[in-house]
Amino acid sequence: MKHGQVSRGARRGALLALSMMLVLELAGCGGGNNVASGGIVGTGAQDVAVQGAITAFGDHAIVVNGQTTSTVGAAIMINGQPAPDTALRVGMVVTILTTLHANGASPATTIEYRAEVQGVVSGVDPSAQAFTVLGQRVQTNQLTIFAGGTFDTLLNQTVEVSGFRSTPGDLLATLVIVKPNVPPTSAPQQVTGVVSSLNATARTFVIGLQLCDYSKLAVSAIPADLANGATVRVDGMLASVGGTLVADSITVLASTLPDAGDGEVEGFITAFAGLGSFKVNGQTTDASNAVIAGGTAATLANGVLVDVEGKLAGGVLIATKIEIEAATVVRLDGTVQAVDPGAGTVTIGGQTVTVTTDTQYIDSSAAAVRNFSLLGVQVGDHLSILASRTANSLIATSVERLDLTAPPPNQPPTTISGSISNFVSIANFTVAGQRVNAGAAAFVGGSSANLANGVSVQVDGTLVSGTLNASTITFLPTPPPSSVTITGAISAFVSVSNFTVGGQIVDASSASFSNGNATNLANGVNVKVKGTIQSGTLLAQSVSFVQPPPTTFEVQGLISNFAGVSNFVVAGQPVNASQATISNGTAGNLANGVQVQVQGTLQSGVLLATTVQIEGSGQSQEISVQGLITNFVSVSNFVVAGRAIDASNAQFNSGTAANLANGVSVQVSGFLNGQVLKATELEFDD
């Protein structure tokens, strides 16, 4: 459900992390009398306005900015329509009006959610893990939740995005909902943002990079307060994919929290003019006398992610406290060795992690518990944890429960080989009985044009809702018909003659076994199966047991205490990279102060690195983007997936420079020169 593959480059950007408070009863309160744990606390009943992302659920309660708020009796609005509390999702940025009582109860009176943008994805930038929709560049990171799809399959999909704006045209997504496919020009579109370039004569304006046309609206339907700088929601239809948004309605929205005694808002700082004047998620803020946690006043600037508490007066949030949110630098993936809900800790791979009231919880296992929290974690559960590091501990920013058979993040779980059948398109064909989507795949030994029935390929990727989302397609010499090799975890085990690997039913009753025998077959066991397909079943000739992957550990940060490639520290974690694959540089680039992303396994407290991604070496890194051309000026000046492109020295495939125009679908590869992608190759999509 969550977290598509995250590029190393994307992690250099704003990464959500959360404050340090111990969780004791996230989901245990019943009947709506939930106690606010953190944030604003008073001595008598007082009105409070809170804005932030939902991080967890209780019993008819939501957790936002570390506070648990009852939803019983609340008027809930989702995208302008009344809705039950069961329609709320983790990752939705909501605005809550509540009354905080002296006994700690904080029942909500209203809860409102509205998406920042709903529309068709017109471009993807895998190197930055970003995409464009309705002229908005949407950045994702480790905490972005994907529902109904993954980043790898976003192009041309209809999505709904919630998140925090860092500039008028840039958004950090907390939630991306991928919706069932509809023809792009038939999908209702909606974008929320700040008006610029208003032309009252032509009846157009711009939100981010999206041109909006309201010429079809009756004069009476045009808001009187429509003006540059106004925050508006525009509903309409696209004249063409990547083209102008023709408005059906325009609504001017309040850019500040509703009037209440106290207020709390989470988001990016914008319009920073000093401590006394800036905005957070559009809310005007004065922090002249605020207590600052997690940094200093010098840390505050445009683009910094903060949580602000204070008093609302005349539309201004007079801040009493500002929490600067820390960066997520550690990822742990493995089985739970110990859990202590009372102490608020969980142990994986010998590492003890502390949860807080701000920790985000997702249950992506088959159990799919909505009110999942530390109280529901059991020894032996498979967890993927994101955390920030303090001087003495790891603080969880996100806890996700996975099925025992789920692979570690960023590691393809399944490899299949065989002949293509049932070919419909690059995003819909079958190999070894498994449906494959290669829309985001890299191709080895051929290209997407070579995909066809009967062609032999090896597919590496990740299973999502029964579809193998391919990361790599390798073209193979044509083997005997239906020759198949599958590597993955066993599921749906019934007997030696009836179990599943990588979505393929297997009969191993006549197979030879290595590294084990038939009695070792069980759900979650990793195997490599070779055989032939007959009537949809893989008749195994051999089954080899594969040792399951160890607990993975990942850190991000600056190198310190550098004594050599086998002895340095990142984010407080000792690292040995002597056997690691180093990308975007060499071992010679490793030094104190260099920003790196390190992944590997722990041994006696040392991270034995398998990969090191150098993020601050200054070397050029080849990247690629895909999508529709916008803002076309010339061959050296246009935009794809939010990236400025200069293709003046590019090699063109399936077309020429004369074919470049707005709305044309292309794939561009090259190197960054500042903020411009200098294209070395440009291919026109069919």
C-alpha positions as CSV (number, residue, x, y, z in Angstrom):
1,M,0.0,0.0,0.0
2,K,2.8,2.4,0.8
3,H,6.2,3.6,-0.1
4,G,7.2,3.1,-3.6
5,Q,10.9,2.7,-4.4
6,V,12.6,5.9,-3.2
7,S,15.6,7.2,-5.2
8,R,18.7,8.3,-3.3
9,G,18.5,11.7,-4.8
10,A,15.0,12.3,-3.5
11,R,16.2,11.8,0.0
12,R,18.4,14.8,-0.2
13,G,15.2,16.9,-0.1
14,A,12.8,17.6,2.7
15,L,12.3,14.3,4.6
16,L,9.5,14.2,7.2
17,A,10.6,13.3,10.7
18,L,8.7,13.8,13.9
19,S,9.2,15.0,17.5
20,M,10.3,13.0,20.6
21,M,7.5,12.0,22.8
22,L,6.7,8.6,24.3
23,V,3.6,6.7,23.1
24,L,1.7,4.8,25.7
25,E,-1.9,4.5,24.5
26,L,-2.2,5.3,20.9
27,A,-5.2,3.0,20.1
28,G,-6.4,2.0,23.5
29,C,-8.9,4.6,24.3
30,G,-12.6,3.9,23.6
31,G,-15.8,5.7,23.3
32,G,-14.2,8.9,22.0
33,N,-12.7,10.1,25.3
34,N,-9.2,10.2,24.0
35,V,-6.5,12.1,25.9
36,A,-4.5,14.6,24.0
37,S,-0.9,13.5,24.3
38,G,1.4,16.5,23.5
39,G,0.8,19.8,21.8
40,I,-1.5,22.4,23.3
41,V,-2.7,21.8,26.9
42,G,-4.8,24.2,28.9
43,T,-6.5,24.4,32.3
44,G,-10.1,24.9,31.0
45,A,-12.2,24.3,28.0
46,Q,-10.7,26.1,25.0
47,D,-11.1,26.1,21.2
48,V,-8.2,24.7,19.2
49,A,-7.5,24.7,15.5
50,V,-5.0,22.1,14.3
51,Q,-3.7,21.4,10.8
52,G,-1.4,18.5,9.9
53,A,-1.1,15.1,8.5
54,I,-2.9,12.1,10.0
55,T,-0.3,9.7,11.4
56,A,-2.4,7.0,13.1
57,F,-5.9,6.0,14.2
58,G,-7.4,5.2,17.6
59,D,-10.9,3.9,18.4
60,H,-12.9,6.5,16.5
61,A,-10.0,8.9,16.9
62,I,-7.2,10.3,14.7
63,V,-3.7,11.3,15.6
64,V,-2.4,14.6,14.1
65,N,0.7,16.5,15.3
66,G,1.0,14.1,18.2
67,Q,-2.5,14.8,19.5
68,T,-5.2,12.1,19.7
69,T,-8.6,13.7,18.8
70,S,-12.0,12.0,19.0
71,T,-14.0,11.8,15.8
72,V,-17.3,10.9,17.6
73,G,-19.9,13.5,16.6
74,A,-17.6,15.4,14.3
75,A,-18.7,16.9,11.0
76,I,-16.3,15.4,8.5
77,M,-15.8,16.8,5.0
78,I,-13.6,15.1,2.4
79,N,-13.1,17.1,-0.8
80,G,-16.3,19.1,-0.1
81,Q,-18.5,16.1,0.7
82,P,-19.8,14.7,4.0
83,A,-18.0,11.5,4.9
84,P,-17.7,9.0,7.8
85,D,-14.5,8.8,9.9
86,T,-13.7,5.5,8.2
87,A,-13.0,7.4,5.0
88,L,-10.0,9.2,6.6
89,R,-6.6,7.8,5.7
90,V,-3.1,8.1,7.2
91,G,-1.2,10.8,5.3
92,M,-4.3,13.1,4.7
93,V,-3.5,16.7,5.7
94,V,-6.5,17.8,7.6
95,T,-7.8,20.9,9.4
96,I,-9.5,20.1,12.8
97,L,-11.6,22.4,15.1
98,T,-11.7,20.9,18.5
99,T,-12.5,21.8,22.1
100,L,-9.8,20.9,24.6
101,H,-11.2,20.3,28.1
102,A,-9.4,20.4,31.4
103,N,-9.6,16.7,31.8
104,G,-7.6,16.3,28.5
105,A,-10.6,15.2,26.3
106,S,-10.4,16.8,22.9
107,P,-13.4,15.9,20.7
108,A,-13.4,17.3,17.2
109,T,-16.3,19.5,16.1
110,T,-15.2,19.6,12.4
111,I,-12.6,17.7,10.4
112,E,-11.9,18.9,6.9
113,Y,-9.7,17.3,4.2
114,R,-9.2,18.6,0.7
115,A,-6.7,17.2,-1.8
116,E,-4.0,19.6,-3.1
117,V,-4.3,18.2,-6.6
118,Q,-6.4,15.6,-8.5
119,G,-5.5,14.8,-12.1
120,V,-3.5,12.8,-14.6
121,V,0.3,12.4,-14.1
122,S,1.9,13.9,-17.1
123,G,5.6,13.3,-16.2
124,V,7.8,11.4,-13.9
125,D,11.4,12.1,-12.6
126,P,12.7,8.8,-11.1
127,S,16.1,10.3,-10.1
128,A,14.3,12.9,-7.9
129,Q,11.4,10.6,-7.1
130,A,9.1,13.3,-8.2
131,F,6.2,13.6,-10.7
132,T,4.1,16.3,-12.3
133,V,0.3,16.6,-12.4
134,L,-1.6,19.7,-13.5
135,G,1.6,21.8,-13.6
136,Q,2.5,20.9,-10.0
137,R,5.8,19.2,-9.2
138,V,5.1,16.6,-6.6
139,Q,8.0,15.4,-4.5
140,T,7.8,12.0,-2.7
141,N,10.0,10.6,0.0
142,Q,10.3,7.7,2.4
143,L,7.2,8.6,4.4
144,T,4.9,9.2,1.3
145,I,2.1,6.7,1.4
146,F,0.9,5.2,-1.9
147,A,-2.6,3.7,-2.1
148,G,-3.7,1.8,-5.1
149,G,-0.3,1.8,-6.9
150,T,3.4,2.7,-6.6
151,F,5.6,5.5,-7.9
152,D,6.8,3.2,-10.7
153,T,3.4,3.0,-12.4
154,L,2.3,6.7,-12.0
155,L,2.8,7.9,-15.6
156,N,-0.6,8.6,-17.2
157,Q,-2.5,7.5,-14.1
158,T,-5.1,9.6,-12.3
159,V,-4.0,10.5,-8.8
160,E,-5.2,12.4,-5.8
161,V,-2.4,14.0,-3.7
162,S,-2.3,15.4,-0.2
163,G,0.7,17.1,1.3
164,F,2.6,20.3,2.2
165,R,3.5,23.1,-0.3
166,S,7.0,24.4,-0.3
167,T,6.5,26.9,-3.2
168,P,3.3,27.7,-5.2
169,G,4.1,25.0,-7.7
170,D,5.9,22.4,-5.5
171,L,4.4,19.9,-3.1
172,L,5.8,17.3,-0.8
173,A,3.3,14.4,-0.9
174,T,2.2,12.8,2.3
175,L,-0.4,10.6,0.5
176,V,-0.8,9.6,-3.2
177,I,-4.0,7.8,-4.1
178,V,-3.8,6.1,-7.5
179,K,-7.3,5.9,-8.9
180,P,-8.8,3.4,-11.4
181,N,-7.8,4.3,-15.0
182,V,-10.2,6.5,-17.0
183,P,-9.4,8.3,-20.3
184,P,-7.2,11.3,-19.3
185,T,-9.3,13.9,-20.9
186,S,-12.5,12.5,-19.3
187,A,-11.0,12.4,-15.7
188,P,-12.3,15.2,-13.4
189,Q,-9.4,17.5,-12.5
190,Q,-8.9,19.6,-9.3
191,V,-6.0,21.7,-8.2
192,T,-5.6,23.9,-5.1
193,G,-3.0,26.7,-5.0
194,V,-2.0,30.4,-5.2
195,V,-3.2,32.4,-8.2
196,S,-0.6,34.2,-10.3
197,S,-0.5,35.8,-13.7
198,L,-4.2,36.7,-13.5
199,N,-5.5,38.0,-16.9
200,A,-9.1,39.3,-16.3
201,T,-9.5,40.1,-20.1
202,A,-8.5,36.6,-21.3
203,R,-10.0,35.1,-18.1
204,T,-6.9,33.0,-17.4
205,F,-4.5,32.6,-14.5
206,V,-1.7,30.2,-13.4
207,I,-1.4,27.8,-10.4
208,G,2.2,26.6,-10.2
209,L,2.9,25.9,-13.9
210,Q,-0.8,25.0,-14.7
211,L,-2.7,27.5,-17.0
212,C,-6.3,27.7,-15.9
213,D,-9.0,29.1,-18.3
214,Y,-12.3,30.3,-16.7
215,S,-13.8,31.9,-19.8
216,K,-16.7,29.4,-19.8
217,L,-17.9,30.5,-16.4
218,A,-20.8,32.8,-16.0
219,V,-19.8,36.2,-14.6
220,S,-21.9,35.4,-11.5
221,A,-19.9,32.2,-10.9
222,I,-16.5,34.1,-10.8
223,P,-15.5,34.8,-7.2
224,A,-15.4,38.6,-6.5
225,D,-12.2,38.1,-4.5
226,L,-10.3,36.2,-7.3
227,A,-6.9,37.9,-7.4
228,N,-3.2,37.3,-7.6
229,G,-2.1,35.8,-4.3
230,A,-5.5,34.3,-3.5
231,T,-5.7,30.6,-2.6
232,V,-8.2,28.9,-4.8
233,R,-9.5,25.4,-5.7
234,V,-10.2,24.9,-9.4
235,D,-12.4,22.1,-10.7
236,G,-12.5,21.4,-14.4
237,M,-11.4,19.3,-17.4
238,L,-8.3,19.2,-19.5
239,A,-8.6,20.4,-23.0
240,S,-5.8,18.0,-23.8
241,V,-3.4,15.9,-21.8
242,G,-0.9,18.4,-20.4
243,G,-2.9,21.3,-21.7
244,T,-5.1,24.0,-20.3
245,L,-7.4,23.3,-17.4
246,V,-10.9,24.6,-18.4
247,A,-12.6,25.5,-15.1
248,D,-16.1,24.3,-14.2
249,S,-15.9,26.1,-10.8
250,I,-13.5,28.3,-8.8
251,T,-13.6,28.5,-5.0
252,V,-11.5,31.0,-3.1
253,L,-10.3,29.4,0.1
254,A,-9.3,30.8,3.5
255,S,-5.5,30.8,3.7
256,T,-5.5,30.9,7.5
257,L,-6.7,28.6,10.2
258,P,-10.3,29.1,11.4
259,D,-10.6,31.5,14.4
260,A,-9.9,29.7,17.6
261,G,-8.1,30.5,20.8
262,D,-5.2,28.2,20.1
263,G,-3.7,26.9,16.9
264,E,-1.2,24.4,15.6
265,V,0.0,23.9,12.1
266,E,2.5,21.6,10.3
267,G,4.2,22.5,7.0
268,F,7.0,24.2,5.1
269,I,8.1,27.8,5.9
270,T,7.4,30.1,3.0
271,A,7.5,33.9,2.5
272,F,10.1,34.1,5.2
273,A,10.9,37.8,6.1
274,G,12.3,37.2,9.6
275,L,11.1,35.6,12.9
276,G,8.2,38.1,13.0
277,S,6.8,37.3,9.6
278,F,6.5,34.1,7.6
279,K,4.0,31.5,6.5
280,V,3.5,27.8,7.4
281,N,1.2,26.0,5.0
282,G,-0.3,29.4,4.1
283,Q,-0.8,30.4,7.7
284,T,0.7,33.8,8.6
285,T,3.0,33.3,11.6
286,D,4.9,35.5,14.1
287,A,7.6,33.6,16.0
288,S,9.3,36.6,17.6
289,N,8.9,35.2,21.1
290,A,8.6,31.5,20.4
291,V,10.7,28.7,22.0
292,I,12.5,26.9,19.2
293,A,13.2,23.1,19.5
294,G,15.2,20.9,17.2
295,G,17.4,23.8,16.0
296,T,17.9,27.6,16.4
297,A,16.4,30.8,15.0
298,A,19.1,30.7,12.4
299,T,17.8,27.4,11.1
300,L,14.4,29.0,10.2
301,A,14.2,29.8,6.5
302,N,12.0,29.1,3.4
303,G,11.7,25.3,2.8
304,V,12.2,24.2,6.4
305,L,9.6,21.8,7.7
306,V,8.2,22.8,11.1
307,D,5.4,22.2,13.6
308,V,4.1,25.5,15.1
309,E,2.0,26.0,18.2
310,G,0.5,29.3,19.5
311,K,-2.4,31.7,19.8
312,L,-4.5,32.8,16.9
313,A,-5.2,36.6,16.7
314,G,-6.5,38.4,13.7
315,G,-5.6,35.7,11.3
316,V,-2.0,35.5,12.6
317,L,-0.6,32.5,14.6
318,I,1.4,34.1,17.4
319,A,3.8,31.2,18.0
320,T,4.8,30.0,21.5
321,K,6.8,27.0,20.2
322,I,8.3,25.9,17.0
323,E,9.5,22.3,16.5
324,I,12.0,22.0,13.6
325,E,11.4,18.5,12.2
326,A,14.5,16.3,12.0
327,A,15.6,14.2,9.0
328,T,14.9,10.5,8.7
329,V,18.3,8.9,8.4
330,V,17.8,5.2,9.3
331,R,15.7,2.4,7.8
332,L,15.4,-1.0,9.5
333,D,13.6,-3.9,7.9
334,G,13.3,-7.3,9.7
335,T,11.4,-9.4,12.2
336,V,10.6,-8.1,15.7
337,Q,12.9,-9.6,18.4
338,A,11.3,-7.7,21.4
339,V,8.5,-5.2,22.0
340,D,7.7,-3.2,25.1
341,P,4.5,-1.0,24.7
342,G,5.0,0.3,28.2
343,A,8.4,1.7,27.4
344,G,7.4,2.5,23.9
345,T,10.2,0.5,22.3
346,V,10.6,-2.2,19.7
347,T,13.8,-4.2,18.8
348,I,14.8,-5.3,15.3
349,G,18.2,-6.7,14.3
350,G,19.6,-5.8,17.8
351,Q,18.5,-2.2,17.4
352,T,16.0,-0.7,19.9
353,V,13.8,2.0,18.4
354,T,11.6,4.3,20.5
355,V,8.1,5.3,19.1
356,T,6.4,8.6,19.9
357,T,3.0,10.2,19.7
358,D,4.0,11.5,16.2
359,T,5.1,8.1,14.8
360,Q,3.2,7.2,11.6
361,Y,1.7,3.7,11.7
362,I,0.6,1.6,8.6
363,D,-0.5,-2.0,8.6
364,S,0.3,-3.3,5.1
365,S,0.1,-6.9,6.1
366,A,-2.9,-9.2,5.2
367,A,-4.4,-8.3,8.7
368,A,-4.7,-4.6,7.6
369,V,-5.6,-3.4,11.1
370,R,-6.8,0.2,10.8
371,N,-6.0,1.1,14.4
372,F,-2.5,-0.4,14.2
373,S,0.0,0.8,16.8
374,L,2.8,-0.5,19.0
375,L,0.1,-2.2,21.1
376,G,-0.6,-4.5,18.1
377,V,3.1,-5.5,17.4
378,Q,4.1,-9.0,18.2
379,V,7.5,-10.8,18.4
380,G,8.1,-12.3,15.0
381,D,6.2,-9.6,13.1
382,H,7.9,-8.2,10.0
383,L,8.3,-4.4,10.4
384,S,9.9,-1.8,8.2
385,I,10.9,1.2,10.4
386,L,12.1,4.7,9.4
387,A,13.8,6.6,12.2
388,S,15.9,9.6,13.1
389,R,18.9,9.3,15.3
390,T,19.5,11.3,18.5
391,A,22.7,11.1,20.6
392,N,21.4,8.1,22.5
393,S,18.6,6.5,20.6
394,L,16.6,5.9,17.4
395,I,13.3,7.6,17.2
396,A,10.7,6.0,14.9
397,T,9.1,8.3,12.3
398,S,7.2,5.5,10.7
399,V,6.3,1.9,11.6
400,E,4.9,-0.3,8.8
401,R,3.9,-3.9,9.4
402,L,4.4,-6.2,6.3
403,D,3.6,-9.8,5.6
404,L,6.3,-12.2,6.6
405,T,6.9,-12.9,2.9
406,A,7.4,-9.3,1.9
407,P,10.9,-8.4,0.7
408,P,13.1,-5.6,2.3
409,P,12.5,-2.2,0.7
410,N,14.4,-1.4,-2.5
411,Q,15.1,-5.1,-3.1
412,P,13.2,-6.8,-5.9
413,P,11.4,-9.8,-4.4
414,T,10.7,-11.8,-7.5
415,T,12.5,-12.9,-10.6
416,I,10.8,-14.8,-13.4
417,S,11.9,-16.1,-16.8
418,G,9.9,-17.3,-19.7
419,S,8.2,-16.4,-22.9
420,I,5.8,-13.5,-23.2
421,S,2.1,-14.3,-23.8
422,N,-1.1,-12.4,-23.7
423,F,0.7,-9.2,-24.8
424,V,-1.6,-6.2,-24.8
425,S,0.9,-3.3,-24.1
426,I,4.1,-2.6,-22.3
427,A,2.0,-2.3,-19.1
428,N,0.0,-5.5,-19.6
429,F,1.5,-8.9,-20.6
430,T,2.2,-12.3,-19.1
431,V,5.4,-14.2,-18.3
432,A,5.3,-17.7,-16.7
433,G,1.6,-17.1,-15.9
434,Q,2.4,-13.8,-14.1
435,R,0.9,-10.5,-15.2
436,V,3.7,-8.0,-15.8
437,N,3.7,-4.2,-15.9
438,A,6.9,-2.9,-17.5
439,G,5.9,0.7,-17.9
440,A,8.8,1.9,-15.6
441,A,11.3,-0.9,-16.4
442,A,14.9,-0.6,-17.7
443,F,15.6,-2.8,-20.7
444,V,18.7,-4.9,-21.3
445,G,19.5,-6.5,-24.6
446,G,16.6,-4.8,-26.3
447,S,13.9,-2.1,-25.9
448,S,10.2,-1.9,-25.2
449,A,9.6,-2.2,-29.0
450,N,10.9,-5.8,-28.8
451,L,8.2,-6.9,-26.4
452,A,5.9,-9.4,-28.2
453,N,4.3,-12.8,-27.7
454,G,6.9,-15.6,-27.8
455,V,9.8,-13.4,-26.9
456,S,11.9,-14.8,-24.0
457,V,12.7,-12.5,-21.1
458,Q,13.8,-12.4,-17.5
459,V,11.7,-10.0,-15.3
460,D,13.0,-8.5,-12.1
461,G,10.5,-6.5,-10.0
462,T,8.1,-6.3,-7.1
463,L,4.6,-7.9,-6.8
464,V,1.9,-5.4,-6.1
465,S,-1.8,-6.6,-5.9
466,G,-1.0,-9.6,-8.1
467,T,0.9,-7.6,-10.8
468,L,4.7,-7.9,-11.1
469,N,5.9,-4.3,-11.5
470,A,9.1,-4.8,-13.5
471,S,12.2,-2.8,-12.6
472,T,14.3,-4.6,-15.3
473,I,13.5,-6.6,-18.4
474,T,16.3,-8.7,-19.8
475,F,15.9,-10.2,-23.2
476,L,17.1,-13.9,-23.4
477,P,17.7,-16.3,-26.2
478,T,14.5,-18.2,-26.9
479,P,14.5,-21.4,-24.7
480,P,12.3,-24.4,-25.2
481,P,8.6,-23.5,-24.9
482,S,7.4,-22.7,-21.4
483,S,10.8,-23.1,-19.7
484,V,10.5,-21.2,-16.5
485,T,12.7,-20.1,-13.5
486,I,11.1,-18.3,-10.6
487,T,12.8,-17.0,-7.4
488,G,10.8,-15.8,-4.5
489,A,9.0,-16.6,-1.3
490,I,6.5,-19.4,-1.0
491,S,2.8,-18.4,-0.3
492,A,-0.5,-20.1,-0.3
493,F,1.2,-23.4,0.7
494,V,-1.2,-26.4,0.7
495,S,1.2,-29.3,-0.1
496,V,4.3,-30.2,-2.0
497,S,2.2,-30.3,-5.2
498,N,0.3,-27.1,-4.5
499,F,1.9,-23.8,-3.5
500,T,2.7,-20.4,-5.0
501,V,5.9,-18.6,-5.8
502,G,5.9,-15.1,-7.3
503,G,2.2,-15.5,-8.2
504,Q,2.8,-18.8,-10.0
505,I,1.2,-22.1,-8.9
506,V,3.9,-24.8,-8.4
507,D,3.7,-28.6,-8.3
508,A,7.0,-29.9,-6.9
509,S,6.0,-33.5,-6.4
510,S,8.5,-34.7,-9.0
511,A,11.2,-32.2,-8.3
512,S,14.8,-32.7,-7.0
513,F,15.7,-30.6,-4.0
514,S,18.9,-28.9,-3.0
515,N,19.8,-27.2,0.3
516,G,16.8,-28.8,1.9
517,N,14.0,-31.3,1.1
518,A,10.2,-31.3,0.6
519,T,9.5,-31.1,4.3
520,N,11.1,-27.6,4.4
521,L,8.5,-26.2,2.1
522,A,6.4,-23.6,3.9
523,N,4.9,-20.1,3.6
524,G,7.7,-17.5,3.7
525,V,10.5,-19.8,2.7
526,N,12.6,-18.5,-0.2
527,V,13.1,-20.9,-3.1
528,K,14.4,-21.0,-6.7
529,V,12.1,-23.2,-8.8
530,K,12.9,-24.5,-12.3
531,G,10.5,-26.3,-14.5
532,T,7.9,-26.1,-17.3
533,I,4.4,-24.7,-17.5
534,Q,1.5,-27.1,-18.1
535,S,-2.1,-26.0,-17.9
536,G,-1.1,-22.9,-15.9
537,T,0.9,-24.9,-13.3
538,L,4.7,-24.9,-13.0
539,L,5.8,-28.5,-12.9
540,A,9.0,-28.2,-11.0
541,Q,12.1,-30.1,-12.1
542,S,14.3,-28.7,-9.3
543,V,13.7,-26.7,-6.2
544,S,16.6,-24.9,-4.4
545,F,16.2,-23.4,-1.0
546,V,17.5,-19.8,-0.8
547,Q,18.7,-18.3,2.5
548,P,16.2,-15.5,3.4
549,P,17.7,-12.0,3.4
550,P,19.1,-10.7,6.7
551,T,17.7,-7.6,8.4
552,T,18.5,-4.6,6.3
553,F,19.8,-1.4,7.8
554,E,20.1,1.9,6.0
555,V,21.5,5.3,7.1
556,Q,21.8,8.7,5.5
557,G,23.9,11.7,6.5
558,L,27.4,13.2,6.5
559,I,30.5,11.1,6.9
560,S,32.4,11.8,10.1
561,N,35.4,10.1,11.9
562,F,36.7,9.0,8.6
563,A,39.7,6.7,9.1
564,G,39.4,4.7,5.8
565,V,36.9,3.1,3.6
566,S,36.4,0.3,6.2
567,N,36.1,2.7,9.2
568,F,33.9,5.8,9.3
569,V,30.6,7.0,10.8
570,V,27.3,8.1,9.3
571,A,24.5,9.5,11.5
572,G,26.2,8.0,14.5
573,Q,26.5,4.5,12.9
574,P,30.0,2.9,12.4
575,V,30.3,1.8,8.8
576,N,32.6,-0.7,6.9
577,A,32.3,-0.1,3.2
578,S,35.3,-2.1,2.1
579,Q,33.0,-4.6,0.2
580,A,30.4,-2.1,-0.9
581,T,29.4,-1.0,-4.4
582,I,29.9,2.7,-4.6
583,S,27.8,4.8,-6.9
584,N,28.1,8.5,-8.1
585,G,31.7,8.4,-7.2
586,T,34.5,6.1,-6.0
587,A,36.0,5.1,-2.6
588,G,38.4,8.0,-3.2
589,N,35.5,10.4,-2.8
590,L,34.7,9.2,0.7
591,A,35.8,11.8,3.3
592,N,34.5,13.7,6.3
593,G,31.6,15.9,5.4
594,V,30.5,14.0,2.3
595,Q,26.7,13.2,2.1
596,V,26.0,9.5,1.6
597,Q,23.3,6.9,1.7
598,V,24.5,3.6,3.0
599,Q,22.7,0.2,3.0
600,G,23.8,-3.1,4.3
601,T,23.6,-5.4,7.3
602,L,24.6,-5.1,11.0
603,Q,27.3,-7.2,12.5
604,S,28.5,-6.6,16.0
605,G,27.2,-3.0,15.9
606,V,29.0,-2.2,12.6
607,L,27.0,-1.6,9.3
608,L,28.6,-3.8,6.7
609,A,27.7,-1.8,3.6
610,T,26.6,-3.4,0.4
611,T,25.9,-0.1,-1.3
612,V,27.1,3.4,-0.8
613,Q,25.4,6.3,-2.7
614,I,27.5,9.4,-2.7
615,E,25.2,12.4,-2.7
616,G,27.5,15.3,-2.3
617,S,30.5,14.5,-4.5
618,G,29.8,17.2,-7.0
619,Q,30.1,14.6,-9.9
620,S,27.6,14.7,-12.7
621,Q,25.0,12.0,-12.4
622,E,23.1,10.7,-15.4
623,I,19.3,10.9,-14.9
624,S,16.2,10.4,-17.0
625,V,12.7,11.8,-17.0
626,Q,9.6,10.8,-19.0
627,G,6.4,12.7,-19.8
628,L,4.8,15.4,-21.8
629,I,6.6,18.5,-23.0
630,T,5.4,21.8,-21.5
631,N,6.6,25.4,-21.6
632,F,8.2,24.8,-25.0
633,V,10.3,27.8,-26.2
634,S,13.0,26.1,-28.2
635,V,15.1,22.9,-28.5
636,S,17.2,24.3,-25.7
637,N,14.4,25.5,-23.5
638,F,11.4,23.3,-22.5
639,V,10.1,21.3,-19.5
640,V,9.5,17.6,-18.9
641,A,8.3,16.3,-15.5
642,G,9.1,19.6,-13.9
643,R,12.7,19.5,-15.2
644,A,14.1,22.3,-17.4
645,I,15.6,20.6,-20.5
646,D,18.3,21.7,-23.0
647,A,18.3,19.2,-25.9
648,S,20.4,21.3,-28.3
649,N,23.2,18.6,-28.2
650,A,20.9,15.5,-27.9
651,Q,20.6,12.5,-30.1
652,F,17.0,12.1,-31.2
653,N,15.3,8.8,-31.7
654,S,12.0,8.1,-33.4
655,G,11.8,11.8,-34.4
656,T,13.8,15.0,-34.8
657,A,14.1,18.4,-33.0
658,A,11.3,19.6,-35.3
659,N,8.9,17.3,-33.6
660,L,9.4,19.0,-30.2
661,A,6.2,20.7,-29.1
662,N,3.9,21.1,-26.1
663,G,2.0,17.9,-25.3
664,V,4.5,15.6,-27.1
665,S,5.4,12.5,-25.0
666,V,9.2,12.0,-24.7
667,Q,11.9,10.2,-22.6
668,V,15.0,12.3,-21.9
669,S,18.3,11.2,-20.6
670,G,21.3,13.3,-19.7
671,F,23.3,15.1,-17.0
672,L,22.3,18.0,-14.7
673,N,24.1,21.3,-15.1
674,G,22.8,23.3,-12.2
675,Q,19.0,23.1,-12.5
676,V,19.0,22.3,-16.2
677,L,19.0,18.7,-17.6
678,K,21.5,18.7,-20.5
679,A,20.0,16.0,-22.7
680,T,22.3,13.5,-24.4
681,E,19.4,11.4,-25.7
682,L,15.8,12.1,-26.4
683,E,13.3,9.5,-27.6
684,F,9.8,10.2,-28.8
685,D,7.2,7.9,-27.3
686,D,4.6,6.3,-29.6
